[in-house]
Amino acid sequence: MVYLVLEAAAVSEAIDIAKQSGAAVWVGSDALTDDELLCLRVEKGLNLTRFTYPLSHASSETIEKAIATVVEHHPNETLWIQHPALP
């Protein structure tokens, strides 16, 4: 199972799920700081990847690019994609 988180507000929920299930989590560059990323990877042992570009408020083309990248790295795994709440 792989989670693609599009907004920083949803990162903690995905991380909680990953802690319990061992799922991989992918986030945008705007979701976690370098220190947070390092802590979660090293100290918590999470399978966490951060894109070099932001995903919050990203265009559909950018999100499609992110999805393609995740699928390339996790073939044949179920991909869950956050659907941001509408304003």
JORASUL-V47952 format. One record per backbone hydrogen bond with DSSP energy under -0.5 kcal/mol. NH is the residue of the N-H (numbers start at 1). CO is the residue of the C=O. E is the energy in kcal/mol with one decimal. If there is no record, write none. Layout:
BEGIN
NH;CO;E + NH;CO;E
END
This chain:
BEGIN
2;78;-2.2 + 3;24;-2.6 + 4;80;-3.1 + 5;3;-0.6 + 5;26;-2.9 + 6;4;-0.5 + 10;7;-1.6 + 11;8;-1.4 + 14;10;-1.9 + 15;11;-2.7 + 16;12;-2.2 + 17;13;-1.9 + 18;14;-2.5 + 19;15;-2.5 + 20;16;-1.3 + 21;17;-2.5 + 22;18;-2.8 + 24;1;-1.8 + 25;47;-2.6 + 26;3;-3.0 + 27;49;-2.5 + 28;5;-0.5 + 29;53;-1.9 + 31;28;-1.8 + 32;28;-0.6 + 37;33;-2.5 + 38;34;-2.5 + 39;35;-2.5 + 40;36;-2.4 + 41;37;-2.2 + 42;38;-3.0 + 43;38;-0.6 + 43;39;-1.2 + 44;39;-1.4 + 46;40;-2.3 + 48;46;-1.4 + 49;25;-2.7 + 51;27;-2.9 + 58;55;-1.9 + 63;59;-2.2 + 64;60;-2.4 + 65;61;-2.0 + 66;62;-2.2 + 67;63;-2.7 + 68;64;-2.4 + 69;65;-2.0 + 70;66;-2.5 + 71;67;-2.7 + 72;68;-2.0 + 73;69;-1.7 + 74;70;-1.8 + 77;74;-1.4 + 80;2;-3.3 + 80;78;-0.5 + 82;4;-2.6 + 84;82;-0.7
END
